[in-house]
Amino acid sequence: MATTKEYKDFILEQLSLLDNITCKSMMGEYLLYYNGILFGGIYDDRLLVKIVDSNKKYNMQKSIPYESAKPMYLVDDVDNKETLKDIVLDTCKDLPSKK
């Protein structure tokens, strides 16, 4: 099941507290970047972020985005814009910046 355009638009609106969020379509799903850093994606109408040390404090559940992929964290509370902002910022702290 691919992600719907409506869900993608909803997630982008929920991430609107952050400048420089970009979204790239990839085989029916969407990759999410903050300041050029790939931090997660939208898979099957679910927001997932990479697993890093600095976002473990949110106690998110691990989930597989697609078959044969590494686990990611499932963001359950997509309605809270402030929490989403904090999750993205914390996730990007531990990821390499774009070269």
N, C-alpha and C positions, 0 to 999 in steps of 0.2 A: 504494500500500500504506500503510495507516494504522499508526500505532504501537500495539503491543499494551499492554494494561494492565500486564502482567507486566514489560515493559521499562521503562515509566514508573515503576513501583514500585521497580524495581532502581536506576534512576538517582536517584530521590529518597533511597533508602537510602545510596547512594554520596555524596550531598551532605549527609549528616546531620551532618558536622562544622561546618556553617554553620547558625546560627540564622536564622530569618526567610526561609527559602526557601519560595516559593509557586509553585504550578503551576496554570495555567488551561487548560482544554480549548479547542481551537480547530480545528474542522473535522477531527476525527480525529487531530490532533496536539496538542502541548502547549507552551505558552509558559512560560518559567521566569523568575522574578523573585527578586532578592535585595534585601531592604530596600526593596521597591517599585520597584526598577530592573530593567527588562527587559534581561536579559543574553544570552539564548539560548532554545533550545527543543529539543524532541525531535521529530524528523521521520523517519518511516520507520525507526523503531528505531535512530536515530543521534542522538547528542548533538552539537549545534552551538552555537557561541557567536559573538557579534558580533565583527567584526574591528576592533580598536583598536590603537593604538601599543603600549600596555603589555602586550599578550598576544602580540606578534609573536615574543618571545624563546622561545616554546615550539615554534616551527617546525611548527605544525600545517598540515595540508593544507586548501586552500580547497574548499568544496563548496556546491552549490546546494540549499537546503532544499526548494524546490518550484519549479515552472515560473514564470518571470518574476520570481523573487525575487533580491535581491542576494546575492552570495556570503557565506558565513560560514565559520568555521573548524570543521573536524571534529575532535572530541576522540576520539582513538583509545584512549588509556589510561584507560578508565573504571573500571578495577579499583583504581586507586591513589587512595584518598580524599584523601590529603594534596595530591597534585598537582592534583586536581580543585578542592579548596578554593583553592589558590593561583591557578589559572586564573580562577575566578569572581571572586576578590578583585581580581586585576589587571585583568580585563575591566571590572569595575564602576568602577574608578578613573577611567577615561576616558569614562564615560557620564554623561549628565545625571541628577541625582537627580529623583525624582518630585516634582512641585509640589503 
